[in-house]
Amino acid sequence: ALNPKPRDWTDHAYMGSRTDDQLYEVIFNGKGSMPAWGKSGQLNETQIRSAIMKVRTFDPAYKG
């Protein structure tokens, strides 16, 4: 029911085209209806980097 729909983290074409730094920027600063988790102080750099590593594992083609 969310509009826009959240990203499909299992989509290899999308996830493979994004660097960790690009994902970090979106999590830190927010984008569209996604809140700015870093700017708001909800997550620190280590927590954001950990979240990115976890999200990467959802891509079945990820080799880590």
WOHUUR-V648175 format. One record per residue. N is the residue number from 0. RES is the residue in one small letter. PHI is phi in whole degrees, -180 to 180 (none if undefined). PSI is psi in degrees with one decimal (999 if undefined). OMEGA is omega in radians with two decimals (* if undefined). Layout:
n = [N | N]
res = [RES | RES]
phi = [PHI | PHI]
psi = [PSI | PSI]
omega = [OMEGA | OMEGA]
This chain:
n = [0 | 1 | 2 | 3 | 4 | 5 | 6 | 7 | 8 | 9 | 10 | 11 | 12 | 13 | 14 | 15 | 16 | 17 | 18 | 19 | 20 | 21 | 22 | 23 | 24 | 25 | 26 | 27 | 28 | 29 | 30 | 31 | 32 | 33 | 34 | 35 | 36 | 37 | 38 | 39 | 40 | 41 | 42 | 43 | 44 | 45 | 46 | 47 | 48 | 49 | 50 | 51 | 52 | 53 | 54 | 55 | 56 | 57 | 58 | 59 | 60 | 61 | 62 | 63]
res = [a | l | n | p | k | p | r | d | w | t | d | h | a | y | m | g | s | r | t | d | d | q | l | y | e | v | i | f | n | g | k | g | s | m | p | a | w | g | k | s | g | q | l | n | e | t | q | i | r | s | a | i | m | k | v | r | t | f | d | p | a | y | k | g]
phi = [none | -75 | -136 | -76 | -67 | -64 | -62 | -91 | -71 | -91 | -80 | -61 | -60 | -74 | -64 | -72 | -96 | -114 | -82 | -60 | -65 | -66 | -65 | -58 | -60 | -67 | -66 | -67 | -93 | 79 | -164 | 60 | -86 | -77 | -70 | -87 | -67 | -81 | -60 | -79 | 85 | -70 | -130 | -94 | -59 | -61 | -67 | -66 | -62 | -65 | -63 | -63 | -61 | -68 | -60 | -58 | -71 | -74 | -78 | -60 | -92 | -67 | -105 | 44]
psi = [-4.6 | 140.6 | 113.2 | 159.0 | 146.3 | 159.2 | 147.8 | 100.7 | -8.1 | -2.6 | 103.2 | -38.0 | -43.1 | -52.4 | -34.7 | -16.4 | -0.7 | 132.9 | 163.7 | -37.5 | -37.0 | -42.4 | -40.1 | -45.7 | -42.7 | -42.7 | -42.9 | -49.4 | -15.6 | 169.1 | 128.7 | -125.4 | -4.6 | 129.0 | 161.0 | 91.1 | -32.2 | -47.5 | -33.6 | -10.9 | 6.1 | -35.4 | 139.9 | 178.1 | -44.1 | -41.7 | -39.3 | -45.0 | -38.5 | -41.2 | -40.7 | -44.1 | -39.4 | -47.0 | -37.7 | -33.2 | -14.2 | -20.3 | 113.7 | -22.4 | -1.7 | 133.0 | -11.8 | 999]
omega = [3.14 | 3.11 | 0.06 | 3.12 | 3.08 | 3.09 | 3.03 | -3.07 | 3.07 | -3.13 | -3.08 | -3.13 | 3.14 | -3.06 | 3.13 | -3.12 | -3.11 | 3.07 | 3.06 | 3.13 | 3.09 | 3.10 | 3.11 | -3.11 | -3.14 | 3.13 | -3.10 | -3.02 | -3.04 | 3.11 | -3.11 | -3.13 | 3.11 | -3.13 | 3.11 | -3.05 | 3.13 | -3.14 | -3.09 | -3.11 | 3.14 | 3.13 | 3.05 | -3.07 | -3.13 | 3.14 | 3.11 | 3.13 | 3.09 | 3.11 | 3.11 | 3.12 | 3.12 | -3.13 | 3.11 | -3.10 | 3.12 | 3.09 | -3.08 | -3.12 | -3.09 | -3.09 | 3.10 | *]
